[in-house]
Structures are given as structure tokens and as C-alpha cells.
């Protein structure tokens, strides 16, 4: 079965970016035809495989356009493209961006944000390095997520973030540092504290 999709881009750079995304991320058989800023993509496959490929190509077109407003970044694409030193949970990326004052939310297999794909990619790579650093500290998994996102948002080291969060009453001190409140309540408290610091 075949499906043909047609996309109109604003610039030749967007077209080239889209073609790179397709080459990197589309695993089904496809044919691409370009005419100036128009791109035609014919996908071949069966059933769910074809539906998934169509959805992915549409999301990649949105990423290539960049545009204004909310950008939907497929997590699979983000984590394939990012040079990660350590795997990071998607919600850490969203929390870190939210703590910095940007809209970011994980919806299923997509990160919705107001930032460009490149900015999200840079953030994911930086967070991965910070996650690796956080592994040297005795933190519970939930505490590690919060500490990394907080440190990223504040632009401070993991050690400094741990100290600030202990002083703020967010972390419990002990052999292993843990969250004093449930994760969702902790996020709300940190968002309020970070707004006050701006």
C-alpha cells in the first residue's frame, strides 16, 4: 500500500532540513520528489507501520518548518539525534524547560514546547551530562530528576543545586537524599520559587 504526502515549505533551508530528518528517521520504504519548496513523499508499507510512518513524516515536516507557537518534538527523534552521555527521562527535559520559564509538556511520545528543535536538542544534551554528574550523588531516582532539572534551570552545578534544595526544604538529608514532598507537589513548589528568583 502507498501513501503520498505533499508539503510546502517557506525556504529551501527548511526543505533541506526536512530531507535530512526523513533520511535519518524514516525506516519504511519511501520516495521523495522535490520541486523548489514543495516536497512530495511517497511511503510504502502495510497497516500500522504505514500509519506510524505517515504520522512521523508529518511531525518531521512540522519540525523542519520550525514555525511559531507550539512545536511537537517526537521523543524518538530527539533522543536519536541527541548525543547523550546518559539516558534521561523525557519528563526531566520538560521539567527543566518549564523551570526555565518556557512552555514544555510531554504528551505521549511527543514533547510539546515553544522552543525550536535545536534548543530542545541542546537542552537534552546538557541535561544528559548533568544526569551523569548527578549519579555521583546519593539521590533517589525522583530526587535526581528534580535536582537535574533545577540545576539546569538555574545554571548551577549539581552540588550547588543539592545544597539549595536541602536549604529550601525540598530534599530530605540522609544517607540517600530524597524528596520531602510527592514529585508533583515538588514541581509546583519549585516553579513558584524559580518565578520569585527571576
SETORMAR-741222 format. One record per residue (C-alpha): x, y, z; residue number from 1; residue in three letters. Coordinates in nm, 3 decimals. Each point is the difference from the previous one (the first is absolute). Last residue first. Example, Ala and Ser with C-alpha at 12.3 -4.5 7.8 and 13.67 -1.06 7.14 Angstrom:
2
@X:1.367 Y:-0.106 Z:0.714 resi:2 resn:SER;
@X:-0.137 Y:-0.344 Z:0.066 resi:1 resn:ALA;
END
This chain:
198
@X:1.359 Y:3.583 Z:3.817 resi:198 resn:UNK;
@X:0.050 Y:-0.148 Z:0.349 resi:197 resn:UNK;
@X:-0.372 Y:0.021 Z:0.086 resi:196 resn:UNK;
@X:-0.089 Y:-0.198 Z:-0.311 resi:195 resn:UNK;
@X:0.255 Y:-0.263 Z:0.106 resi:194 resn:UNK;
@X:-0.164 Y:-0.039 Z:0.340 resi:193 resn:UNK;
@X:-0.348 Y:-0.039 Z:-0.153 resi:192 resn:UNK;
@X:0.120 Y:-0.256 Z:-0.254 resi:191 resn:UNK;
@X:0.187 Y:-0.181 Z:0.276 resi:190 resn:UNK;
@X:-0.310 Y:-0.031 Z:0.217 resi:189 resn:UNK;
@X:-0.210 Y:-0.128 Z:-0.293 resi:188 resn:UNK;
@X:0.265 Y:-0.255 Z:-0.096 resi:187 resn:UNK;
@X:0.026 Y:-0.122 Z:0.361 resi:186 resn:UNK;
@X:-0.378 Y:-0.044 Z:0.016 resi:185 resn:UNK;
@X:0.016 Y:-0.221 Z:-0.310 resi:184 resn:UNK;
@X:0.296 Y:-0.203 Z:0.131 resi:183 resn:UNK;
@X:-0.156 Y:-0.077 Z:0.343 resi:182 resn:UNK;
@X:0.158 Y:0.203 Z:0.281 resi:181 resn:UNK;
@X:0.328 Y:-0.028 Z:0.196 resi:180 resn:UNK;
@X:0.184 Y:-0.135 Z:-0.301 resi:179 resn:UNK;
@X:0.289 Y:-0.232 Z:0.075 resi:178 resn:UNK;
@X:0.370 Y:0.022 Z:0.080 resi:177 resn:UNK;
@X:0.154 Y:-0.336 Z:0.088 resi:176 resn:UNK;
@X:0.199 Y:-0.036 Z:0.322 resi:175 resn:UNK;
@X:-0.217 Y:0.282 Z:0.129 resi:174 resn:UNK;
@X:-0.108 Y:0.354 Z:-0.079 resi:173 resn:UNK;
@X:-0.356 Y:0.041 Z:-0.121 resi:172 resn:UNK;
@X:-0.031 Y:0.209 Z:-0.315 resi:171 resn:UNK;
@X:-0.245 Y:0.282 Z:-0.073 resi:170 resn:UNK;
@X:0.057 Y:0.181 Z:0.328 resi:169 resn:UNK;
@X:0.145 Y:0.312 Z:-0.165 resi:168 resn:UNK;
@X:0.334 Y:-0.061 Z:0.172 resi:167 resn:UNK;
@X:0.009 Y:-0.358 Z:-0.137 resi:166 resn:UNK;
@X:-0.095 Y:0.129 Z:-0.345 resi:165 resn:UNK;
@X:0.274 Y:0.262 Z:0.005 resi:164 resn:UNK;
@X:0.263 Y:-0.255 Z:0.109 resi:163 resn:UNK;
@X:-0.105 Y:-0.251 Z:-0.268 resi:162 resn:UNK;
@X:-0.001 Y:0.273 Z:-0.265 resi:161 resn:UNK;
@X:0.351 Y:0.109 Z:0.099 resi:160 resn:UNK;
@X:0.123 Y:-0.359 Z:-0.034 resi:159 resn:UNK;
@X:-0.176 Y:-0.046 Z:-0.333 resi:158 resn:UNK;
@X:0.172 Y:0.311 Z:-0.132 resi:157 resn:UNK;
@X:-0.188 Y:0.319 Z:-0.083 resi:156 resn:UNK;
@X:-0.178 Y:0.141 Z:-0.304 resi:155 resn:UNK;
@X:-0.322 Y:0.055 Z:0.195 resi:154 resn:UNK;
@X:-0.218 Y:-0.192 Z:-0.245 resi:153 resn:UNK;
@X:0.261 Y:-0.272 Z:-0.049 resi:152 resn:UNK;
@X:0.056 Y:-0.042 Z:0.374 resi:151 resn:UNK;
@X:-0.376 Y:-0.023 Z:0.056 resi:150 resn:UNK;
@X:-0.051 Y:-0.264 Z:-0.272 resi:149 resn:UNK;
@X:0.293 Y:-0.204 Z:0.132 resi:148 resn:UNK;
@X:-0.112 Y:0.027 Z:0.363 resi:147 resn:UNK;
@X:-0.360 Y:-0.093 Z:-0.082 resi:146 resn:UNK;
@X:0.091 Y:-0.309 Z:-0.200 resi:145 resn:UNK;
@X:0.259 Y:-0.109 Z:0.258 resi:144 resn:UNK;
@X:-0.256 Y:0.035 Z:0.279 resi:143 resn:UNK;
@X:-0.237 Y:-0.232 Z:-0.185 resi:142 resn:UNK;
@X:0.277 Y:-0.260 Z:-0.056 resi:141 resn:UNK;
@X:0.115 Y:0.021 Z:0.365 resi:140 resn:UNK;
@X:0.318 Y:0.199 Z:0.043 resi:139 resn:UNK;
@X:0.338 Y:-0.100 Z:0.145 resi:138 resn:UNK;
@X:0.216 Y:0.219 Z:-0.227 resi:137 resn:UNK;
@X:0.231 Y:-0.125 Z:-0.276 resi:136 resn:UNK;
@X:-0.304 Y:-0.076 Z:-0.218 resi:135 resn:UNK;
@X:-0.071 Y:0.374 Z:-0.006 resi:134 resn:UNK;
@X:0.304 Y:0.057 Z:-0.224 resi:133 resn:UNK;
@X:-0.138 Y:-0.243 Z:-0.260 resi:132 resn:UNK;
@X:-0.336 Y:0.175 Z:0.020 resi:131 resn:UNK;
@X:0.179 Y:0.331 Z:-0.054 resi:130 resn:UNK;
@X:0.157 Y:-0.133 Z:-0.317 resi:129 resn:UNK;
@X:-0.340 Y:-0.123 Z:-0.119 resi:128 resn:UNK;
@X:-0.156 Y:0.333 Z:0.088 resi:127 resn:UNK;
@X:0.247 Y:0.181 Z:-0.225 resi:126 resn:UNK;
@X:-0.080 Y:-0.234 Z:-0.291 resi:125 resn:UNK;
@X:-0.375 Y:0.034 Z:0.055 resi:124 resn:UNK;
@X:0.027 Y:0.380 Z:0.019 resi:123 resn:UNK;
@X:0.198 Y:0.018 Z:-0.323 resi:122 resn:UNK;
@X:-0.262 Y:-0.215 Z:-0.177 resi:121 resn:UNK;
@X:-0.283 Y:0.212 Z:0.141 resi:120 resn:UNK;
@X:0.170 Y:0.314 Z:-0.129 resi:119 resn:UNK;
@X:0.058 Y:-0.161 Z:-0.341 resi:118 resn:UNK;
@X:-0.366 Y:-0.106 Z:-0.023 resi:117 resn:UNK;
@X:-0.113 Y:0.355 Z:0.062 resi:116 resn:UNK;
@X:-0.161 Y:0.095 Z:0.328 resi:115 resn:UNK;
@X:-0.374 Y:0.045 Z:0.060 resi:114 resn:UNK;
@X:-0.035 Y:-0.356 Z:0.119 resi:113 resn:UNK;
@X:-0.192 Y:-0.323 Z:-0.048 resi:112 resn:UNK;
@X:0.207 Y:-0.311 Z:0.062 resi:111 resn:UNK;
@X:-0.153 Y:-0.294 Z:-0.185 resi:110 resn:UNK;
@X:-0.034 Y:-0.374 Z:0.072 resi:109 resn:UNK;
@X:-0.299 Y:0.039 Z:0.229 resi:108 resn:UNK;
@X:-0.038 Y:0.370 Z:0.076 resi:107 resn:UNK;
@X:0.310 Y:0.129 Z:0.178 resi:106 resn:UNK;
@X:-0.031 Y:0.368 Z:0.083 resi:105 resn:UNK;
@X:0.212 Y:0.308 Z:-0.050 resi:104 resn:UNK;
@X:-0.090 Y:0.370 Z:0.020 resi:103 resn:UNK;
@X:0.306 Y:0.198 Z:0.092 resi:102 resn:UNK;
@X:0.086 Y:0.163 Z:0.333 resi:101 resn:UNK;
@X:0.333 Y:-0.167 Z:0.075 resi:100 resn:UNK;
@X:-0.179 Y:-0.236 Z:0.241 resi:99 resn:UNK;
@X:-0.225 Y:-0.096 Z:-0.291 resi:98 resn:UNK;
@X:0.304 Y:-0.085 Z:-0.215 resi:97 resn:UNK;
@X:0.149 Y:-0.210 Z:0.279 resi:96 resn:UNK;
@X:-0.333 Y:-0.169 Z:0.071 resi:95 resn:UNK;
@X:-0.053 Y:-0.093 Z:-0.367 resi:94 resn:UNK;
@X:0.352 Y:-0.141 Z:-0.036 resi:93 resn:UNK;
@X:-0.036 Y:-0.188 Z:0.328 resi:92 resn:UNK;
@X:-0.338 Y:-0.133 Z:-0.119 resi:91 resn:UNK;
@X:0.172 Y:-0.167 Z:-0.294 resi:90 resn:UNK;
@X:0.211 Y:-0.218 Z:0.232 resi:89 resn:UNK;
@X:0.371 Y:0.030 Z:-0.068 resi:88 resn:UNK;
@X:0.241 Y:-0.252 Z:-0.149 resi:87 resn:UNK;
@X:0.362 Y:0.080 Z:0.082 resi:86 resn:UNK;
@X:0.278 Y:0.154 Z:-0.212 resi:85 resn:UNK;
@X:-0.262 Y:0.100 Z:-0.254 resi:84 resn:UNK;
@X:0.083 Y:0.123 Z:-0.348 resi:83 resn:UNK;
@X:-0.349 Y:0.104 Z:-0.100 resi:82 resn:UNK;
@X:-0.132 Y:-0.106 Z:-0.340 resi:81 resn:UNK;
@X:-0.145 Y:-0.335 Z:0.103 resi:80 resn:UNK;
@X:-0.138 Y:0.142 Z:0.326 resi:79 resn:UNK;
@X:-0.176 Y:0.286 Z:-0.176 resi:78 resn:UNK;
@X:-0.137 Y:-0.214 Z:-0.283 resi:77 resn:UNK;
@X:-0.145 Y:-0.258 Z:0.240 resi:76 resn:UNK;
@X:-0.137 Y:0.279 Z:0.217 resi:75 resn:UNK;
@X:-0.196 Y:0.145 Z:-0.292 resi:74 resn:UNK;
@X:0.030 Y:0.379 Z:0.034 resi:73 resn:UNK;
@X:-0.330 Y:0.181 Z:-0.040 resi:72 resn:UNK;
@X:0.059 Y:0.373 Z:-0.032 resi:71 resn:UNK;
@X:-0.248 Y:0.238 Z:0.160 resi:70 resn:UNK;
@X:-0.015 Y:0.353 Z:-0.133 resi:69 resn:UNK;
@X:0.210 Y:0.127 Z:-0.283 resi:68 resn:UNK;
@X:0.150 Y:-0.193 Z:-0.285 resi:67 resn:UNK;
@X:0.278 Y:-0.254 Z:0.007 resi:66 resn:UNK;
@X:-0.084 Y:-0.110 Z:-0.351 resi:65 resn:UNK;
@X:0.227 Y:-0.303 Z:0.026 resi:64 resn:UNK;
@X:-0.166 Y:-0.103 Z:0.325 resi:63 resn:UNK;
@X:-0.346 Y:0.018 Z:-0.156 resi:62 resn:UNK;
@X:0.120 Y:-0.205 Z:-0.297 resi:61 resn:UNK;
@X:0.147 Y:-0.253 Z:0.243 resi:60 resn:UNK;
@X:-0.338 Y:-0.025 Z:0.172 resi:59 resn:UNK;
@X:-0.170 Y:-0.074 Z:-0.332 resi:58 resn:UNK;
@X:0.266 Y:-0.257 Z:-0.087 resi:57 resn:UNK;
@X:-0.049 Y:-0.171 Z:0.338 resi:56 resn:UNK;
@X:-0.378 Y:-0.019 Z:-0.036 resi:55 resn:UNK;
@X:0.031 Y:-0.148 Z:-0.350 resi:54 resn:UNK;
@X:0.260 Y:-0.252 Z:0.121 resi:53 resn:UNK;
@X:-0.222 Y:-0.106 Z:0.291 resi:52 resn:UNK;
@X:-0.297 Y:-0.049 Z:-0.235 resi:51 resn:UNK;
@X:0.218 Y:-0.203 Z:-0.239 resi:50 resn:UNK;
@X:0.122 Y:-0.232 Z:0.276 resi:49 resn:UNK;
@X:-0.356 Y:-0.027 Z:0.134 resi:48 resn:UNK;
@X:-0.136 Y:-0.139 Z:-0.322 resi:47 resn:UNK;
@X:0.250 Y:-0.086 Z:-0.272 resi:46 resn:UNK;
@X:0.286 Y:0.187 Z:-0.156 resi:45 resn:UNK;
@X:0.116 Y:0.237 Z:-0.271 resi:44 resn:UNK;
@X:0.037 Y:0.373 Z:0.046 resi:43 resn:UNK;
@X:-0.005 Y:0.258 Z:-0.279 resi:42 resn:UNK;
@X:0.135 Y:0.338 Z:0.105 resi:41 resn:UNK;
@X:-0.060 Y:0.311 Z:-0.210 resi:40 resn:UNK;
@X:0.195 Y:0.310 Z:0.093 resi:39 resn:UNK;
@X:-0.084 Y:0.350 Z:-0.120 resi:38 resn:UNK;
@X:0.251 Y:0.282 Z:0.055 resi:37 resn:UNK;
@X:0.162 Y:-0.021 Z:-0.344 resi:36 resn:UNK;
@X:-0.140 Y:-0.325 Z:-0.135 resi:35 resn:UNK;
@X:0.102 Y:-0.300 Z:0.206 resi:34 resn:UNK;
@X:-0.073 Y:-0.371 Z:-0.043 resi:33 resn:UNK;
@X:0.056 Y:-0.248 Z:0.280 resi:32 resn:UNK;
@X:-0.055 Y:-0.376 Z:-0.019 resi:31 resn:UNK;
@X:-0.050 Y:-0.211 Z:0.311 resi:30 resn:UNK;
@X:0.055 Y:-0.348 Z:0.141 resi:29 resn:UNK;
@X:-0.053 Y:-0.007 Z:0.375 resi:28 resn:UNK;
@X:0.269 Y:0.104 Z:0.249 resi:27 resn:UNK;
@X:-0.059 Y:0.374 Z:0.008 resi:26 resn:UNK;
@X:0.232 Y:0.163 Z:0.254 resi:25 resn:UNK;
@X:0.332 Y:0.108 Z:-0.144 resi:24 resn:UNK;
@X:-0.089 Y:0.039 Z:-0.368 resi:23 resn:UNK;
@X:-0.329 Y:0.164 Z:0.084 resi:22 resn:UNK;
@X:0.164 Y:0.247 Z:0.239 resi:21 resn:UNK;
@X:0.266 Y:0.087 Z:-0.259 resi:20 resn:UNK;
@X:-0.271 Y:0.058 Z:-0.262 resi:19 resn:UNK;
@X:-0.191 Y:0.225 Z:0.239 resi:18 resn:UNK;
@X:0.311 Y:0.210 Z:0.066 resi:17 resn:UNK;
@X:0.060 Y:0.035 Z:-0.371 resi:16 resn:UNK;
@X:-0.358 Y:0.113 Z:-0.056 resi:15 resn:UNK;
@X:0.021 Y:0.245 Z:0.291 resi:14 resn:UNK;
@X:0.320 Y:0.143 Z:-0.149 resi:13 resn:UNK;
@X:-0.175 Y:0.040 Z:-0.338 resi:12 resn:UNK;
@X:-0.243 Y:0.235 Z:0.167 resi:11 resn:UNK;
@X:-0.369 Y:0.029 Z:0.084 resi:10 resn:UNK;
@X:-0.092 Y:-0.367 Z:-0.024 resi:9 resn:UNK;
@X:-0.290 Y:-0.169 Z:-0.175 resi:8 resn:UNK;
@X:-0.061 Y:-0.367 Z:0.075 resi:7 resn:UNK;
@X:-0.172 Y:-0.275 Z:-0.197 resi:6 resn:UNK;
@X:-0.058 Y:-0.352 Z:0.126 resi:5 resn:UNK;
@X:-0.043 Y:-0.310 Z:-0.213 resi:4 resn:UNK;
@X:-0.117 Y:-0.323 Z:0.160 resi:3 resn:UNK;
@X:0.071 Y:-0.342 Z:-0.149 resi:2 resn:UNK;
@X:-0.122 Y:-0.351 Z:0.082 resi:1 resn:UNK;
END
